[in-house]
């Protein structure tokens, strides 16, 4: 199976407060959201170049709609 994923900003509630973080979001073969990581992600790499590439992927998340952590559906910030 060819699973596709990217980084997305998700809005989550914790103790009555909203917060935003970046998660890995997975898509099925038709492009629909199929799941996401339980924990948020942080940029990292084995080299400075890999870290820069990681940041590039994180920046792309700001160009996609924000998702609700509980449902995976698009929301208004």
C-alpha positions as CSV (number, residue, x, y, z in Angstrom):
1,X,0.0,0.0,0.0
2,X,1.3,3.5,-0.9
3,X,0.5,5.7,2.1
4,X,0.9,9.4,1.7
5,X,1.5,11.9,4.5
6,X,2.4,15.5,5.2
7,X,2.7,17.9,8.1
8,X,-0.5,19.8,9.1
9,X,-1.4,22.3,11.8
10,X,-4.0,20.9,14.2
11,X,-6.0,22.6,16.9
12,X,-6.4,20.6,20.1
13,X,-8.0,21.3,23.5
14,X,-6.3,20.6,26.7
15,X,-7.7,21.4,30.1
16,X,-10.2,23.8,28.5
17,X,-7.6,25.7,26.5
18,X,-7.0,25.6,22.7
19,X,-3.5,25.1,21.4
20,X,-2.0,24.5,18.0
21,X,0.8,22.2,16.9
22,X,2.1,20.4,13.8
23,X,1.3,16.7,13.3
24,X,2.0,14.1,10.7
25,X,-1.3,13.5,8.8
26,X,-1.8,10.4,6.7
27,X,-4.0,10.0,3.7
28,X,-5.7,7.0,2.0
29,X,-5.4,6.2,-1.7
30,X,-8.2,8.6,-2.5
31,X,-6.5,11.5,-0.7
32,X,-8.8,11.5,2.3
33,X,-7.4,12.0,5.8
34,X,-6.9,8.5,7.3
35,X,-5.1,9.3,10.6
36,X,-2.5,11.4,12.3
37,X,0.2,11.1,14.9
38,X,-0.8,11.1,18.6
39,X,2.0,13.5,19.5
40,X,3.0,16.7,17.7
41,X,6.2,16.8,15.7
42,X,9.4,18.8,16.0
43,X,11.9,19.6,13.3
44,X,15.0,17.4,13.4
45,X,17.7,16.0,11.2
46,X,21.0,14.1,11.1
47,X,22.7,17.1,9.6
48,X,22.1,20.9,9.3
49,X,20.8,20.3,5.7
50,X,18.3,17.7,6.9
51,X,17.1,20.1,9.6
52,X,16.6,22.8,7.0
53,X,14.6,20.4,4.9
54,X,12.5,19.5,7.9
55,X,11.7,23.2,8.5
56,X,10.8,23.5,4.8
57,X,8.1,20.8,5.3
58,X,6.9,22.5,8.5
59,X,6.5,25.8,6.7
60,X,4.3,24.1,4.1
61,X,1.8,23.3,6.9
62,X,1.0,27.0,7.2
63,X,-0.4,27.0,3.6
64,X,-3.0,24.3,4.3
65,X,-6.3,24.6,6.3
66,X,-6.0,24.0,10.0
67,X,-7.5,20.6,11.1
68,X,-9.4,19.7,14.3
69,X,-7.4,17.2,16.3
70,X,-10.4,15.2,17.4
71,X,-12.1,14.9,14.0
72,X,-9.5,15.6,11.4
73,X,-11.9,18.0,9.7
74,X,-10.9,21.4,8.4
75,X,-11.7,24.3,10.7
76,X,-11.3,28.1,10.8
77,X,-8.2,28.8,12.9
